Amino acid sequence: MHTYEEKIESVVDAILQDYKGNRDIDKIEQLRQPDKDVVIDIIEKLRRIVFPGYFKDKNYRTYNAKHNLSMLIEDVMYNLNRQMALVFADYGEDMETAETHAQEVCLEFFRRIPQIRAMVQTDLQASYDGDPAATGMAEIIFAYPGLFAITVYRLAHELYLLKVPMLPRIMTEHAHSVTGIDIHPGATVGKYFFIDHGTGIVIGETTVIGDNVKIYQGVTLGALSTRGGQSLRGKRRHPTIEDNVTIYAGTSVLGGETVIGQGSVIGANAFITKSVAPCTTVTTKTQELQMKTREGCTDCRKVFWCEGEN
């Protein structure tokens, strides 16, 4: 009879043997893979760079704000550079080439930070202008999930344009997990973009969104069909939303040939797979509501819709 310790050893040996299958899931070279926790930390530090007066880091104890930000920027550059190099190496480059490539891309990314911040400022203004419940810019920066998701998308999108694999998707999926808002880093989104409430929003990879667009919770800008799988890679699968469009809650706009014309308003719970002309209002017919008094109701005074209430 084998002891319990011997049985455990046998199980461990079987699992270790299973790693020798040379499958995608069998990789065990952890030091050659990006670190998701480090990427998430980079996101938080990039937010401090975008909004320098709102998010502080207790690790940087300096009296001079510029010195503090200089330390922060160099910290992020170092760590982002390292994560990029690991990703480039994982995608086939030798380590020396990957490190050089990462340095060049990292520098270019940080050169784009001012233009990213300019776009985020328009999104912040759109959030304030579009939401009568907003009491000020600080509330939006600290508390609004839409602005958080858009800011992470803006940062990830530039890395996507610079052809950095994996990292942009890790970034936007982190925002997705935090906010419930799923924006693929490959989507193209114009300035002054406002997401209200936000939960359940999906914006696909090849979506094109113009300027001054507002969308509400539960909106899907998706593909009409994905049954083709990898054969659809690189093809337009998602819709175009032109300037000054509002899309209300629960609506799905699907298909790479679908265009929502500028100035249009799409009402709640619409299902759209064909283009909509500019300056069009689209609504669905209201479902008929049925109401009837419950038999034997003994609490009519507390239920306003019961018949016979005095």
Secondary structure, DSSP 8 states (H G I E B T S, - for coil): ---HHHHHHHHHHHHHHHGGG--GGG---GGGS--HHHHHHHHHHHHHHHSTTT---TT---S-HHHHHHHHHHHHHHHHHHHHHHHHHHTT--HHHHHHHHHHHHHHHHHTHHHHHHHHHHHHHHHHHH-TT---HHHHHHH-HHHHHHHHHHHHHHHHHTT--SHHHHHHHHHHHHHS-EE-TT-EE-SS-EEES-TT-EE-TT-EE-SS-EEETT-EEE-S--TTGGGGTTS--S-EE-TT-EE-TT-EEE-TT-EE-TT-EE-TT-EE-S-B-TT-EE------------TT-S-GGG-TTSTT--
